[in-house]
Amino acid sequence: MIFRPEIQPTKPSPAAGPAQSEANLANTGRCYRDVHEALAALPEIVRSIEAKTGWRFDRSMIDFPVVSAKEMERRCLEDLTRRTGIPTTTPEAPEGREVAARLLSAHHRSAIAMYLPSERVVVINEDRLREVSKDSVKSSLHHELTRAAQQQRFPEYLAGVDGLARQQILLEKHGGDLPLDTRVQEAQRLTDQVQARLALCECQALELRKRYEREFDLHPEVKQGPIEVALGMSSMRTTGGANKIQRYITGQEIISKLYDHGTHQVDSLFQHPLWADTLFRSSVPERATEKGPTRRGAYAPRPK
């Protein structure tokens, strides 16, 4: 494991008074001490993940760069582009672009860390380090390293999720001469699959994170439950937010019950994605049809 801060500790502004300068330096020093202490706990975090999943996890493959929130946003979008093979785009309408930009910005300002599968790194948000405790950093690292462990253990599953997302994007952008009803139905089917399979990944990470916090008596001031994760994922892949929240709340309960009966049942869901589709699928609003507009999912194609 190599820790390479890509952003140097911020120097106090020349205009700041002596007291403010000392406070800024003390805060900057504290945040870097906290992240170093949290990274020193990586063996403990890895042992926790391995013990609760039964997997082997090679953390030496993962780097931990510290970056600004803006740089985190840029790298997350590049990661999504690499994984789907399609450049990340924003909505065509100006108001849609503004909303998407605000969602992304808010999401990356609030995130402590994020795993980027295409880079095999956990990027740490320097801006948030000044605001949170060591316990919050450790809890967030546990969540993101669980996502990294999922990729190491079941790479085909995660590649399949990205493939479904690529199909959906291509369908929306290049639906060809397919009837609108057909395009809408197929787009919704793909959306449901992507959401269900992402829910399995996130709900497992949430449940293991909760058990880790309880086992090591951590008290992170930043609580990240199903609602926070669902809203964050919605800002990355614009999908039905309300359905996703309910899916994640129910999903974490399902994972908790499965783990009470052993790890093999959770592994079976990764090995048989169609089972995850069924288990994590939830009802969705009716989509637009040629007969008249109704509530449309964000992934549903726009009528031509």
C-alpha positions in Angstrom: 0.0 0.0 0.0 1.3 3.4 -1.0 -0.1 6.6 0.4 0.7 9.5 -2.0 -1.1 12.8 -1.1 -1.7 14.5 -4.4 -2.7 17.8 -2.7 -0.3 19.4 -0.3 -1.5 20.7 3.0 -3.1 24.1 2.4 -1.0 27.1 3.5 -2.7 29.9 5.4 -3.6 33.0 3.5 -1.2 35.8 3.9 -4.1 38.0 4.9 -5.0 35.8 7.8 -4.0 37.0 11.2 -1.6 34.9 13.5 -4.4 33.2 15.4 -6.3 32.3 12.2 -3.1 31.0 10.6 -2.3 28.8 13.5 -5.8 27.4 13.5 -5.7 26.7 9.8 -2.3 24.9 10.2 -3.5 22.9 13.2 -6.7 21.8 11.4 -4.7 20.8 8.3 -2.2 18.9 10.4 -5.0 17.1 12.2 -6.8 16.0 9.1 -3.5 14.5 7.7 -2.8 12.8 11.0 -6.3 11.3 11.0 -6.0 9.9 7.5 -2.6 8.4 8.3 -4.1 6.9 11.5 -7.0 5.6 9.5 -4.7 4.1 6.8 -2.7 2.5 9.6 -5.9 0.6 10.5 -6.1 -1.0 7.0 -4.9 -4.5 8.2 -7.7 -4.4 10.7 -10.3 -3.3 8.1 -9.1 -6.0 5.6 -9.3 -8.7 8.3 -12.8 -7.6 9.1 -13.9 -7.8 5.5 -12.2 -11.2 5.0 -13.7 -12.6 8.2 -17.2 -11.6 7.4 -17.2 -12.6 3.7 -14.8 -15.6 3.6 -12.9 -13.9 0.7 -9.2 -13.3 0.2 -8.5 -9.6 -0.4 -5.2 -8.2 -1.8 -5.1 -4.6 -0.5 -1.6 -4.2 -2.0 -3.3 -3.6 -5.4 -5.1 -0.5 -4.0 -3.6 3.0 -3.8 -5.1 5.8 -1.7 -4.5 9.3 -3.3 -5.8 12.3 -1.4 -7.4 14.8 -3.8 -9.7 17.8 -3.8 -13.5 17.4 -4.1 -13.3 18.8 -7.6 -10.6 16.4 -8.6 -12.6 13.5 -7.1 -15.6 14.5 -9.3 -13.4 14.6 -12.4 -11.9 11.2 -11.8 -15.3 9.6 -10.9 -16.7 10.8 -14.3 -13.6 9.5 -16.1 -14.0 6.2 -14.3 -17.6 5.8 -15.4 -16.6 6.7 -19.0 -13.9 4.0 -19.0 -16.2 1.3 -17.6 -19.0 1.9 -20.0 -16.9 2.9 -23.0 -19.1 5.9 -23.6 -18.2 9.5 -22.7 -20.2 10.8 -19.8 -22.7 13.4 -20.9 -25.1 15.7 -19.2 -28.8 16.4 -20.1 -29.4 18.4 -23.2 -31.7 21.0 -21.6 -29.8 23.8 -19.8 -31.9 23.3 -16.6 -31.1 19.6 -16.7 -27.4 20.3 -17.0 -27.5 22.7 -14.0 -29.4 20.2 -11.9 -27.0 17.4 -12.8 -24.0 19.6 -12.1 -25.3 20.5 -8.7 -26.1 16.9 -7.8 -22.6 15.8 -8.7 -20.9 18.7 -6.9 -23.0 18.1 -3.7 -22.2 14.4 -3.9 -18.5 14.8 -4.2 -18.3 17.5 -1.6 -20.0 15.2 1.0 -18.1 12.0 0.1 -15.1 11.1 2.3 -13.8 8.4 0.0 -14.7 6.6 -3.3 -13.4 3.5 -4.9 -12.8 3.8 -8.7 -12.8 0.4 -10.3 -11.0 1.4 -13.5 -8.1 2.8 -11.6 -8.1 0.4 -8.6 -7.8 3.3 -6.2 -9.7 4.7 -3.2 -9.6 8.4 -3.7 -9.9 10.4 -0.4 -11.6 13.8 -0.3 -9.1 16.2 1.2 -11.8 18.8 1.7 -13.8 16.5 3.9 -10.8 15.4 6.0 -10.9 18.8 7.7 -14.5 18.2 8.9 -14.7 14.6 10.0 -13.1 12.4 12.6 -10.8 9.4 12.3 -13.7 7.1 13.0 -15.6 8.5 10.0 -12.5 8.0 7.7 -12.1 4.4 8.9 -15.8 3.7 8.4 -15.7 5.1 4.9 -12.6 3.2 4.0 -14.2 0.0 5.1 -17.2 0.6 2.8 -15.0 1.4 -0.2 -12.6 -1.5 0.4 -15.6 -3.8 0.5 -16.5 -2.5 -3.0 -12.9 -3.2 -4.1 -13.1 -6.7 -2.6 -16.2 -7.3 -4.6 -14.4 -6.5 -7.8 -11.5 -8.8 -6.9 -13.8 -11.7 -5.9 -16.5 -11.3 -8.6 -15.0 -9.3 -11.5 -17.5 -10.8 -14.0 -20.4 -9.5 -11.9 -19.2 -5.9 -11.9 -18.3 -6.0 -15.6 -21.8 -7.2 -16.3 -23.3 -4.2 -14.5 -21.2 -1.9 -16.6 -22.2 -3.8 -19.7 -25.9 -3.3 -18.9 -25.4 0.4 -18.2 -23.7 0.6 -21.6 -26.6 -1.1 -23.3 -29.0 1.3 -21.7 -27.1 4.4 -22.7 -26.8 3.2 -26.3 -30.5 2.4 -26.4 -31.4 5.8 -25.1 -29.0 7.6 -27.5 -29.4 5.4 -30.6 -32.8 3.7 -30.3 -33.1 3.6 -34.1 -36.5 2.8 -35.5 -37.8 0.8 -32.6 -41.3 1.9 -31.5 -41.3 4.1 -28.5 -43.1 1.6 -26.4 -40.5 -1.0 -27.1 -37.7 1.3 -26.4 -39.2 2.4 -23.1 -39.9 -1.1 -21.9 -36.4 -2.3 -22.8 -34.8 0.8 -21.2 -36.7 0.2 -18.0 -35.8 -3.5 -18.0 -32.1 -2.6 -18.2 -32.5 0.2 -15.6 -34.1 -2.3 -13.2 -31.2 -4.8 -13.7 -28.6 -2.1 -13.2 -30.3 -0.8 -10.0 -30.8 -4.3 -8.6 -27.2 -5.4 -9.2 -25.8 -2.1 -7.8 -28.1 -2.6 -4.8 -26.5 -5.9 -4.0 -23.0 -4.3 -4.0 -24.0 -1.3 -1.9 -26.2 -3.1 0.5 -23.5 -5.7 1.3 -21.0 -2.8 1.9 -23.5 -1.0 4.1 -24.2 -4.1 6.2 -20.6 -5.0 6.7 -19.7 -1.4 7.5 -22.4 -1.4 10.2 -21.0 -4.6 11.7 -17.5 -3.2 11.6 -18.5 -0.1 13.4 -20.3 -2.1 16.1 -17.4 -4.6 16.5 -14.7 -1.9 16.9 -16.9 0.6 18.8 -16.6 3.3 16.2 -18.7 6.5 16.4 -18.5 8.3 13.1 -20.3 11.6 13.1 -21.0 11.0 9.4 -23.7 8.4 9.2 -24.1 6.7 5.9 -27.2 4.5 5.6 -29.3 3.3 2.7 -30.8 6.7 2.1 -27.5 8.5 1.8 -26.0 5.9 -0.4 -29.0 5.8 -2.7 -29.0 9.5 -3.1 -25.3 9.5 -3.8 -25.6 6.8 -6.4 -28.5 8.6 -8.0 -26.3 11.6 -8.6 -23.8 9.4 -10.4 -26.3 7.4 -12.5 -29.5 9.4 -12.8 -32.2 6.9 -12.0 -35.5 6.6 -10.0 -34.4 8.1 -6.6 -37.4 7.1 -4.5 -37.4 3.5 -5.8 -33.6 3.3 -5.2 -34.0 4.5 -1.6 -36.6 1.9 -0.9 -34.6 -0.8 -2.7 -31.5 0.0 -0.6 -33.4 0.1 2.7 -35.0 -3.3 2.0 -31.8 -4.6 0.5 -29.7 -4.0 3.6 -32.2 -5.9 5.7 -32.1 -8.8 3.2 -28.3 -8.9 3.3 -28.3 -8.9 7.1 -30.7 -11.8 7.3 -28.6 -13.8 4.7 -25.4 -13.2 6.7 -27.2 -14.6 9.8 -27.3 -17.9 7.9 -23.7 -17.8 6.5 -21.7 -16.1 3.7 -22.5 -18.6 1.0 -26.0 -17.2 0.3 -24.6 -13.7 -0.4 -22.0 -15.2 -2.7 -24.7 -17.1 -4.6 -26.3 -13.8 -5.5 -23.0 -12.6 -7.1 -22.6 -15.9 -8.9 -26.2 -15.9 -10.2 -27.0 -12.2 -11.1 -30.6 -13.1 -12.2 -31.3 -14.1 -8.6 -30.1 -10.6 -7.5 -32.4 -9.1 -10.2 -35.4 -10.8 -8.6 -34.5 -10.3 -5.0 -33.7 -6.6 -5.3 -36.3 -5.6 -7.9 -38.9 -3.1 -6.7 -42.0 -1.6 -8.3 -41.5 1.4 -10.5 -43.7 4.2 -11.8 -45.4 3.8 -15.1 -43.4 5.1 -18.1 -44.2 7.3 -21.0 -46.0 5.8 -23.9 -47.1 7.0 -27.3 -50.7 7.2 -26.0 -49.7 10.0 -23.6 -47.0 11.1 -21.2 -46.8 9.8 -17.7 -44.0 9.9 -15.2 -40.8 8.9 -17.0 -37.7 7.4 -15.5 -34.5 9.3 -16.1 -33.2 6.4 -18.2 -36.3 6.2 -20.4 -35.7 7.6 -23.9 -37.2 10.9 -24.8 -39.8 10.9 -27.5 -38.5 12.1 -30.9 
